[in-house]
Amino acid sequence: MSEVAYILGHSELEMQRLVLQAQIILSSRSLSVSYGKPASDRVCGVLDLGCGAGDAAMLAAEFVGPNGVVVGIDRNADALAAARERARTDGYGNIHFHHGAVEDFRDPAPFDLAVGRLILIHQADPSAFVRSAASYVRPGGAVAFQEQSPLPEGAVAVASKEPSLSRLDQVLPTVALHQQCFDWVGTALTSAGARFDASDHIGWHFRAAGLKPNFFWEIPVGDDSETPILTWVASTVRSVLPQLEACGAASAAQIDIETLEGRLREAVGAANVKVFGFPQMCCWARL
């Protein structure tokens, strides 16, 4: 298998963006729904594919408890160094990190659960990646992947009334700059070959891997212009800016990244809207 180039980079600012992103979107639901809470008196093993800065691995460590074990895999040594330091500082002695490609990983004991968060988008062949993940899981175990889904145009922000999350296909009031940020991110990822539609086809990828998919969908919503979602959006644009310039979609002067977050907050505040982040599609299957 091969990976699409990770255009977001691995700078210190990108590590901070990943941590913020996890604070906004990461929950234990994909673990508990796909597998069920492990019994406290037995070992449960979780494999975290593309663990990045370690947020999902640390959540999994809480999930399995002191008798469980978590193994995180990532290709990037800098991300793993950050993950190891964070896990050590926070006292997670049951997490082990492995540097390398998923297909090169070897472990004598099968895992109870293999998880991946925002990783299929970076795979040239997502179906093969799901199949590879399943090969590490024991019969009766589970595989779960969480991917970001682009919002339909017009559903990035909704006028300040209770949003109907079941009707995100309708045309809703938008904040133009916010929508532009999402367009920039989508353009950058697509131009680099990323599977920006990974969430739309995630069920197909599971079926192609011989698994029966189950789904749930979650959406982070910010209450007002102070929401950290706007920091997340602006920092994501910052991370993809080199790719936007490389593909000719936008220049640094056009984006003016140093003022982008402030302008976003000002625009959202003036429009008096709630703000949606990217929806999160989770797909899981039992083996």
KAGILIN-V538007 format. One record per helix or strand. SS is the DSSP state (~ for helix, > for strand). FROM is the first residue (numbers start at 0). LEN is the number of residues. If there is no record, write none. Layout:
<<SS:FROM:LEN> <SS:FROM:LEN>>
//
This chain:
<<>:2:1> <~:11:14> <~:28:7> <>:44:5> <~:54:10> <>:68:6> <~:76:13> <>:94:5> <~:101:3> <>:110:7> <~:119:3> <>:122:1> <~:125:9> <>:136:13> <>:156:3> <~:164:3> <~:175:16> <~:201:7> <>:213:9> <~:228:18> <~:251:4> <~:256:15> <>:272:14>>
//
